[in-house]
Each structure stands twice: as C-alpha cells, then as structure tokens.
Amino acid sequence: MLDGFKSIRFKKRTVLRFRGFSKKMAKSYSETLESIMDFFEWHGFTPADRFTKSLIQEILKNRQHTVTSIKRTEASIAIIRDIEIRQTKPTNAMMLSLFEEKSKEEEPVRVEKKFADKPPKEKNVVDITVPKIRYERLADKMNSVKEDFTYVLDKVKIVRNSFGKDYLKLELTQDELIKLKRTLKNI
C-alpha cells in the first residue's frame, strides 16, 4: 500500500519558512518533517523547550546531570559497602560463633613469640660433604680458570674509532686461543 498524501493547513509565513528549511536539508517535505520529529523524540526534547545559546550547551548540561547522578550512585555504593564491612560481616561472625559453626581449621590468631621467631625445622635434610682431596682439586681448577681469565682480560685492548663506536680488540695468537679452549673443555 502506498502512502497517500494529506494536506495540513499552515500559515503562509510558516510554509515559506519550512520550504526554505527543507531546501537546506535537500529532502522532500515529508522526509524533512520526519527527521525533525525523529530528532525531538530521540533526544527527549519538546519544541516548546527553550535551549540555552546552542544545542551543544544543552547536551553538555545533560551530561553534567548524568555525571552528577553517577557520582550519587557511586556514593550510595560506597555507603552500602561501608555498612557491609562495619555492620553485616561482624554481626554475621558473631552469630556463627554463637552457634559454633565456625570452622575449626582456621589457624589461631595469636602465636607465641618464642615460636614465631624460629624458622620451621626441615625434615629429611641431606648433609652433603665433599672430600678434602676433591675440594682441593676443585679449588686448584678454579684458580687456574681465574688465571686464564685474567690473562685474556689483560690481552683486551680498547680501540678508539674516530668515525664510529669504539670497539675491543683481543690480542691473542691462534695457539693461545686453542690452548685456552682445550683447557676449558677439559675442566
């Protein structure tokens, strides 16, 4: 079924003004009137409402009302949480203790000081001892590794570069390098 046309009687001044407005919208008269009505229904305004200087200011004013209501809601939530923490939970705990429904698995609140400072004793601790001969051999190997490492560090020189980053140069012969590798492999 096609939408038929009906006529409404308007004052001549209003019709001329509406035609000019409709040309700005670049739509038919019906589409223009529909979009105007949709705008007022969507935003909850009535044509009788008087806006402050612009619609943006009106929207900002509505946003401020929304922010205020959000703050009030958050304050109410905070009050309810406070009531829960200060009144409901302690009362509930007292009721449970009165009826002895408190779980017995809870740890005691107070601990004696003489036991609190001592670390708990560990069971099944294996005492590992190294024979003296093995310890001395490991100490000798460690000293030889330290000597080799200090020798290598003594052979490192800083090369100053005038156009780029400075770099390090290792001044070892190939024979010395092979010997160090073999020594580290055998340890």
C-alpha positions as CSV (number, residue, x, y, z in Angstrom):
1,M,0.0,0.0,0.0
2,L,1.4,3.3,-1.0
3,D,1.4,6.2,1.4
4,G,-1.1,8.7,0.2
5,F,-0.8,12.5,0.6
6,K,-2.9,14.5,3.0
7,S,-2.9,18.2,3.4
8,I,-2.5,20.3,6.5
9,R,-3.2,23.9,6.7
10,F,-0.4,26.2,7.8
11,K,0.1,29.9,7.8
12,K,1.7,31.2,4.7
13,R,4.8,32.6,6.7
14,T,5.3,29.1,8.2
15,V,5.0,27.3,4.9
16,L,7.6,29.7,3.3
17,R,10.0,29.2,6.2
18,F,9.6,25.4,6.1
19,R,10.2,25.3,2.3
20,G,13.5,27.2,2.8
21,F,14.5,24.9,5.6
22,S,13.6,21.8,3.5
23,K,15.8,23.0,0.6
24,K,18.7,23.3,3.0
25,M,18.1,19.7,4.1
26,A,17.9,18.7,0.4
27,K,15.0,16.3,1.1
28,S,11.3,16.2,0.3
29,Y,9.0,18.0,2.7
30,S,7.8,14.7,4.2
31,E,11.4,13.5,4.8
32,T,12.3,16.8,6.4
33,L,9.4,16.7,8.7
34,E,10.0,13.1,9.6
35,S,13.7,13.8,10.5
36,I,12.6,16.8,12.6
37,M,10.1,14.7,14.6
38,D,12.7,11.9,15.0
39,F,15.2,14.3,16.4
40,F,12.9,15.6,19.0
41,E,11.7,12.1,20.0
42,W,15.2,10.7,20.1
43,H,16.7,13.4,22.3
44,G,13.7,13.8,24.5
45,F,13.1,17.4,23.7
46,T,9.8,19.1,23.0
47,P,9.5,22.0,20.6
48,A,8.3,24.2,23.5
49,D,11.7,23.7,25.3
50,R,13.9,26.7,25.1
51,F,17.6,25.9,24.8
52,T,20.4,28.0,26.0
53,K,22.6,29.5,23.3
54,S,23.1,26.3,21.4
55,L,22.2,22.6,21.3
56,I,25.8,21.6,22.3
57,Q,25.5,23.6,25.5
58,E,22.2,21.8,26.2
59,I,23.8,18.4,25.6
60,L,26.7,19.4,27.9
61,K,24.2,20.4,30.6
62,N,22.5,17.0,30.3
63,R,25.9,15.3,30.5
64,Q,26.6,17.2,33.8
65,H,23.3,15.9,35.1
66,T,24.4,12.4,34.2
67,V,27.8,12.8,35.8
68,T,26.1,14.0,39.0
69,S,23.8,11.0,39.0
70,I,26.8,8.7,38.5
71,K,28.6,10.3,41.5
72,R,25.5,9.9,43.6
73,T,25.3,6.2,42.6
74,E,28.9,5.7,43.5
75,A,28.4,7.4,46.8
76,S,25.5,5.1,47.5
77,I,27.6,2.0,46.6
78,A,30.3,3.2,49.0
79,I,27.8,3.7,51.8
80,I,26.5,0.1,51.2
81,R,30.0,-1.3,51.2
82,D,30.8,0.5,54.4
83,I,27.6,-0.9,56.1
84,E,28.6,-4.4,54.9
85,I,32.1,-4.1,56.3
86,R,31.3,-2.4,59.6
87,Q,27.9,-4.0,60.5
88,T,26.9,-7.0,58.5
89,K,30.2,-9.0,58.5
90,P,30.9,-8.6,62.2
91,T,27.3,-9.4,63.1
92,N,27.4,-12.5,60.9
93,A,30.7,-13.6,62.5
94,M,29.2,-13.2,66.0
95,M,26.2,-15.2,65.0
96,L,28.4,-18.0,63.6
97,S,30.5,-18.1,66.8
98,L,27.4,-18.2,68.9
99,F,26.1,-21.2,67.1
100,E,29.6,-22.8,66.9
101,E,29.5,-23.1,63.1
102,K,32.9,-21.5,62.8
103,S,35.3,-23.9,61.0
104,K,37.9,-25.5,63.2
105,E,40.6,-25.5,60.5
106,E,41.4,-21.8,61.0
107,E,44.8,-21.0,62.3
108,P,45.0,-19.3,65.7
109,V,45.1,-15.5,65.6
110,R,47.8,-15.2,68.2
111,V,51.1,-17.0,68.0
112,E,53.6,-17.2,70.9
113,K,56.7,-15.1,70.3
114,K,59.1,-17.8,71.2
115,F,57.8,-19.9,68.3
116,A,57.2,-17.1,65.9
117,D,60.8,-16.1,65.5
118,K,62.2,-19.6,64.9
119,P,62.1,-20.9,61.3
120,P,60.3,-24.2,60.9
121,K,62.6,-27.2,61.1
122,E,63.1,-29.0,57.9
123,K,62.9,-32.8,57.9
124,N,64.8,-35.0,55.5
125,V,67.8,-32.7,55.1
126,V,70.6,-34.4,53.4
127,D,74.0,-33.4,54.6
128,I,76.3,-33.1,51.6
129,T,80.0,-33.2,52.3
130,V,82.8,-33.1,49.8
131,P,86.0,-35.0,50.4
132,K,89.0,-32.8,51.1
133,I,91.0,-34.0,48.2
134,R,88.2,-33.3,45.8
135,Y,87.7,-29.9,47.3
136,E,91.4,-29.1,46.9
137,R,91.3,-30.2,43.2
138,L,88.2,-28.0,42.5
139,A,90.0,-25.0,44.2
140,D,93.1,-25.6,42.1
141,K,90.9,-25.7,38.9
142,M,89.2,-22.6,40.0
143,N,92.5,-20.8,40.5
144,S,93.7,-21.9,37.1
145,V,90.5,-20.7,35.4
146,K,90.9,-17.3,37.2
147,E,94.5,-17.0,36.0
148,D,93.5,-17.8,32.4
149,F,90.6,-15.4,32.5
150,T,92.8,-12.5,33.9
151,Y,95.4,-13.4,31.2
152,V,92.7,-13.0,28.5
153,L,91.4,-9.8,30.1
154,D,94.9,-8.4,30.0
155,K,95.1,-9.0,26.3
156,V,91.9,-7.0,25.6
157,K,92.6,-3.5,24.3
158,I,90.2,-0.7,23.6
159,V,90.4,0.7,20.0
160,R,89.3,4.3,19.7
161,N,87.5,4.9,16.4
162,S,87.2,8.4,15.1
163,F,84.1,7.8,13.0
164,G,82.1,5.2,14.8
165,K,81.8,3.4,18.1
166,D,84.9,2.3,20.0
167,Y,85.5,-1.5,20.0
168,L,87.5,-4.1,21.9
169,K,90.4,-6.0,20.3
170,L,91.7,-9.3,21.6
171,E,95.4,-9.6,21.1
172,L,95.9,-13.4,21.3
173,T,97.7,-15.7,19.0
174,Q,95.8,-18.7,17.5
175,D,97.9,-21.1,19.5
176,E,97.0,-19.3,22.8
177,L,93.3,-19.4,21.8
178,I,93.4,-23.1,21.0
179,K,95.2,-23.8,24.3
180,L,92.5,-21.8,26.3
181,K,89.7,-23.7,24.5
182,R,91.3,-27.1,25.2
183,T,91.8,-26.1,28.9
184,L,88.2,-25.1,29.3
185,K,86.9,-28.2,27.6
186,N,89.0,-30.5,30.0
187,I,87.7,-28.8,33.2
